[in-house]
Amino acid sequence: MKLVNIGFGNMVNASRIVAVVVPDSQPIKRIVQESKEKGNLIDASHGRRTRAVIITDSDHVILTYLQAETVANRLNEENSDGGLGDE
């Protein structure tokens, strides 16, 4: 299992991530609101401005203060590290 740091020591299982998107568009705002109503929203932004929304295959939506590009780069680093972290 590979974990991706999404800020403040919070980690997400890299294999469960479906998409990393910016929260500016209306459809993404709707997805965030619907997941909040269903109880599937995880706010890992610690009160800061949300800059990226992570959508998982379990229908959980995770908010983070990191930019989507930063999360994607960390995800790519995890995928290209030669198998470290697989235990």
Backbone as a chain_set.jsonl record, in Angstrom:
{"seq": "MKLVNIGFGNMVNASRIVAVVVPDSQPIKRIVQESKEKGNLIDASHGRRTRAVIITDSDHVILTYLQAETVANRLNEENSDGGLGDE", "coords": {"N": [[0.852, -1.17, 0.0], [0.657, 2.125, -0.959], [1.116, 5.368, 0.26], [0.062, 8.746, -0.039], [1.143, 11.917, 0.823], [-0.958, 14.474, 1.83], [-0.75, 16.85, 3.053], [-0.197, 18.449, 6.242], [0.541, 16.098, 7.545], [-1.352, 14.245, 6.836], [-2.455, 11.37, 5.109], [-3.21, 9.569, 2.088], [-4.398, 6.629, 0.572], [-2.772, 5.727, -2.258], [-3.573, 4.004, -4.303], [-6.314, 4.082, -4.268], [-7.166, 6.489, -5.255], [-9.055, 8.217, -7.61], [-9.381, 10.638, -8.986], [-7.858, 13.9, -9.074], [-8.782, 17.064, -8.627], [-9.42, 20.589, -9.324], [-11.251, 22.801, -7.195], [-12.899, 24.752, -8.357], [-14.912, 24.681, -10.353], [-18.442, 24.485, -11.024], [-19.668, 21.846, -11.19], [-17.859, 20.315, -9.616], [-18.091, 21.592, -7.162], [-20.689, 20.845, -6.618], [-20.375, 18.07, -6.333], [-18.8, 18.021, -4.018], [-20.608, 19.162, -2.164], [-22.705, 17.266, -2.223], [-21.378, 14.994, -1.258], [-20.805, 15.866, 1.275], [-23.356, 16.015, 2.374], [-24.003, 13.295, 2.315], [-22.188, 12.315, 4.074], [-19.667, 11.532, 3.332], [-17.491, 13.172, 3.084], [-14.211, 14.271, 3.6], [-12.423, 16.555, 5.286], [-9.404, 17.736, 4.942], [-8.135, 20.101, 4.998], [-7.666, 21.721, 7.116], [-8.911, 24.138, 7.848], [-7.938, 25.922, 6.032], [-7.905, 27.484, 2.748], [-9.465, 25.533, 0.281], [-7.746, 23.907, -2.199], [-7.517, 21.708, -3.771], [-9.388, 18.843, -4.731], [-9.818, 15.559, -3.891], [-10.913, 12.619, -5.277], [-12.093, 9.451, -4.492], [-12.192, 5.861, -5.138], [-14.039, 4.776, -3.466], [-16.11, 6.493, -3.216], [-15.551, 8.553, -1.484], [-14.757, 11.919, -0.754], [-12.096, 14.087, -0.611], [-10.803, 16.969, 0.818], [-8.148, 19.244, 0.352], [-5.541, 21.587, 1.16], [-3.43, 21.78, -0.499], [-2.211, 22.418, -3.823], [-3.704, 21.059, -6.788], [-1.871, 20.204, -8.69], [0.421, 19.806, -7.146], [-0.36, 17.655, -5.514], [-0.729, 15.753, -7.529], [1.895, 15.555, -8.504], [3.168, 14.473, -6.25], [1.832, 12.066, -6.145], [2.685, 10.91, -8.552], [5.407, 10.71, -7.962], [5.303, 8.77, -5.967], [4.461, 6.612, -7.497], [6.631, 6.162, -9.145], [8.796, 5.405, -7.622], [10.062, 2.986, -7.591], [8.886, 0.848, -6.244], [9.08, 1.17, -3.516], [7.726, 1.067, -0.295], [5.864, -0.885, -0.662], [4.719, -3.366, 1.184]], "CA": [[0.0, 0.0, 0.0], [1.414, 3.368, -1.04], [0.394, 6.512, 0.804], [0.448, 10.052, -0.556], [0.984, 12.989, 1.803], [-1.806, 15.549, 1.31], [-0.55, 18.009, 3.91], [-0.389, 18.352, 7.692], [0.744, 14.722, 7.967], [-2.455, 13.396, 6.396], [-2.081, 10.479, 4.01], [-4.284, 8.916, 1.342], [-3.964, 5.448, -0.158], [-2.602, 6.131, -3.657], [-4.286, 3.108, -5.222], [-7.75, 4.353, -4.192], [-7.453, 7.79, -5.85], [-9.589, 8.196, -8.963], [-9.124, 11.93, -9.618], [-7.453, 15.066, -8.288], [-9.339, 18.17, -9.408], [-9.525, 21.884, -8.663], [-12.631, 22.946, -6.708], [-13.484, 25.99, -8.852], [-16.065, 24.521, -11.238], [-19.733, 24.205, -10.379], [-19.88, 20.399, -10.976], [-17.047, 19.84, -8.482], [-18.73, 22.125, -5.964], [-21.858, 19.989, -6.37], [-19.874, 16.792, -5.82], [-18.386, 18.259, -2.628], [-21.813, 19.367, -1.359], [-23.425, 15.996, -2.118], [-20.639, 14.089, -0.378], [-20.975, 16.399, 2.631], [-24.69, 15.598, 2.818], [-23.987, 11.84, 2.514], [-21.239, 11.976, 5.131], [-18.469, 10.963, 2.716], [-16.513, 14.234, 2.88], [-13.111, 14.346, 4.548], [-11.808, 17.869, 5.139], [-8.03, 17.711, 5.431], [-7.566, 21.418, 4.709], [-7.389, 22.352, 8.411], [-9.425, 25.494, 7.874], [-7.364, 26.754, 4.969], [-8.632, 27.485, 1.485], [-9.366, 24.276, -0.454], [-7.151, 24.105, -3.52], [-7.653, 20.475, -4.546], [-10.38, 17.875, -4.279], [-9.413, 14.199, -4.249], [-12.064, 11.715, -5.349], [-11.625, 8.075, -4.37], [-13.069, 4.837, -5.704], [-15.044, 4.423, -2.464], [-17.012, 7.647, -3.201], [-15.145, 9.56, -0.514], [-14.199, 13.134, -1.333], [-11.137, 14.623, 0.341], [-10.396, 18.338, 0.533], [-6.813, 19.566, 0.824], [-5.094, 22.939, 0.859], [-2.385, 21.706, -1.523], [-2.687, 22.561, -5.192], [-3.919, 19.779, -7.465], [-0.617, 19.836, -9.344], [1.32, 19.305, -6.11], [-0.832, 16.312, -5.159], [-0.443, 14.882, -8.674], [3.338, 15.302, -8.517], [3.473, 13.531, -5.16], [1.281, 10.776, -6.561], [3.599, 10.387, -9.57], [6.64, 10.324, -7.27], [5.02, 7.508, -5.297], [4.356, 5.555, -8.503], [7.902, 5.948, -9.833], [9.906, 5.227, -6.676], [10.646, 1.657, -7.691], [8.249, -0.137, -5.377], [9.238, 1.418, -2.089], [6.469, 1.205, 0.417], [5.05, -2.099, -0.812], [5.09, -4.338, 2.215]], "C": [[0.902, 1.238, 0.0], [0.539, 4.51, -0.562], [0.954, 7.802, 0.221], [0.155, 11.086, 0.515], [0.156, 14.104, 1.176], [-1.769, 16.771, 2.231], [-0.894, 17.761, 5.356], [-0.262, 16.921, 8.202], [-0.383, 13.786, 7.596], [-2.041, 12.616, 5.16], [-3.324, 9.851, 3.377], [-3.675, 7.728, 0.608], [-3.947, 5.771, -1.648], [-3.408, 5.264, -4.613], [-5.794, 3.341, -5.221], [-8.143, 5.667, -4.86], [-7.904, 7.623, -7.294], [-9.237, 9.489, -9.683], [-8.656, 12.948, -8.588], [-7.849, 16.274, -9.132], [-9.316, 19.464, -8.607], [-10.992, 22.137, -8.321], [-13.397, 24.13, -7.295], [-14.757, 25.809, -9.67], [-17.319, 24.136, -10.463], [-19.996, 22.704, -10.202], [-19.078, 19.839, -9.795], [-17.621, 20.357, -7.176], [-19.96, 21.299, -5.601], [-21.447, 18.645, -5.791], [-19.478, 16.928, -4.355], [-19.607, 18.392, -1.733], [-22.582, 18.056, -1.155], [-22.701, 15.021, -1.189], [-20.719, 14.554, 1.071], [-22.316, 15.953, 3.203], [-24.747, 14.097, 3.094], [-23.053, 11.41, 3.632], [-19.963, 11.349, 4.609], [-17.376, 11.99, 2.477], [-15.475, 14.201, 3.991], [-12.402, 15.666, 4.298], [-10.429, 17.843, 5.786], [-7.346, 19.048, 5.177], [-7.22, 22.193, 5.974], [-7.775, 23.823, 8.427], [-8.842, 26.416, 6.825], [-8.213, 26.644, 3.71], [-8.395, 26.162, 0.756], [-8.846, 24.558, -1.855], [-7.223, 22.863, -4.385], [-8.688, 19.583, -3.893], [-9.937, 16.515, -4.801], [-10.652, 13.314, -4.195], [-11.533, 10.295, -5.355], [-12.63, 7.098, -4.964], [-14.137, 4.366, -4.72], [-16.058, 5.549, -2.272], [-16.717, 8.63, -2.074], [-14.523, 10.728, -1.263], [-13.344, 13.784, -0.258], [-10.723, 16.012, -0.106], [-9.007, 18.573, 1.106], [-6.437, 20.978, 0.402], [-3.995, 22.945, -0.196], [-2.996, 21.893, -2.902], [-2.785, 21.19, -5.843], [-2.638, 19.294, -8.132], [0.385, 19.251, -8.349], [0.93, 17.889, -5.705], [-0.509, 15.34, -6.281], [1.042, 14.559, -8.756], [3.738, 14.32, -7.432], [2.967, 12.133, -5.495], [2.192, 10.128, -7.599], [4.924, 9.965, -8.964], [6.462, 8.988, -6.583], [4.985, 6.355, -6.297], [5.693, 5.23, -9.149], [9.081, 5.676, -8.891], [10.45, 3.807, -6.64], [10.084, 0.643, -6.711], [8.465, 0.078, -3.903], [7.891, 1.59, -1.443], [5.543, 0.014, 0.252], [5.518, -3.112, 0.207], [3.932, -5.24, 2.494]], "O": [[1.788, 1.379, 0.843], [-0.632, 4.609, -0.93], [2.16, 7.935, 0.013], [-0.95, 11.13, 1.056], [0.513, 14.626, 0.119], [-2.66, 17.619, 2.184], [-1.775, 16.959, 5.666], [-0.896, 16.566, 9.195], [-0.37, 12.627, 8.009], [-1.361, 13.141, 4.278], [-4.341, 9.635, 4.036], [-2.565, 7.817, 0.084], [-4.991, 6.055, -2.235], [-3.878, 5.755, -5.639], [-6.486, 2.836, -6.105], [-9.332, 5.94, -5.02], [-7.233, 6.976, -8.098], [-8.842, 9.463, -10.848], [-9.001, 12.878, -7.409], [-7.313, 16.481, -10.221], [-9.208, 19.45, -7.38], [-11.88, 21.735, -9.072], [-14.455, 24.483, -6.774], [-15.605, 26.701, -9.681], [-17.25, 23.54, -9.388], [-20.504, 22.309, -9.153], [-19.572, 18.983, -9.06], [-17.636, 19.633, -6.18], [-20.241, 21.076, -4.423], [-22.088, 18.136, -4.872], [-19.783, 16.055, -3.542], [-19.647, 17.801, -0.654], [-23.053, 17.771, -0.054], [-23.342, 14.305, -0.42], [-20.703, 13.736, 1.991], [-22.406, 15.562, 4.366], [-25.456, 13.663, 4.002], [-23.115, 10.269, 4.09], [-19.243, 10.696, 5.365], [-16.426, 11.716, 1.744], [-15.813, 14.113, 5.172], [-11.842, 15.878, 3.222], [-10.298, 17.918, 7.007], [-6.118, 19.123, 5.144], [-6.546, 23.22, 5.901], [-7.042, 24.657, 8.959], [-9.226, 27.583, 6.746], [-9.121, 25.817, 3.623], [-7.253, 25.719, 0.628], [-9.428, 25.345, -2.602], [-7.016, 22.937, -5.597], [-8.846, 19.569, -2.672], [-9.71, 16.339, -5.998], [-11.351, 13.272, -3.183], [-10.632, 9.965, -6.125], [-13.77, 7.459, -5.255], [-15.047, 3.632, -5.105], [-16.786, 5.564, -1.279], [-17.564, 9.462, -1.749], [-13.849, 10.546, -2.277], [-13.8, 14.007, 0.863], [-10.34, 16.217, -1.258], [-8.718, 18.148, 2.224], [-6.949, 21.501, -0.588], [-3.661, 24.001, -0.733], [-4.162, 21.565, -3.122], [-2.042, 20.272, -5.495], [-2.355, 18.096, -8.135], [1.112, 18.312, -8.672], [1.791, 17.021, -5.567], [-0.062, 14.223, -6.022], [1.415, 13.422, -9.043], [4.557, 13.431, -7.667], [3.608, 11.137, -5.161], [2.446, 8.926, -7.533], [5.513, 8.974, -9.395], [7.367, 8.153, -6.608], [5.427, 5.249, -5.987], [5.873, 4.123, -9.654], [10.236, 5.713, -9.317], [11.223, 3.465, -5.745], [10.759, -0.333, -6.383], [8.065, -0.764, -3.1], [7.002, 2.214, -2.022], [4.537, -0.088, 0.954], [6.616, -3.655, 0.086], [4.034, -6.134, 3.334]]}, "num_chains": 1, "name": "protein.A"}
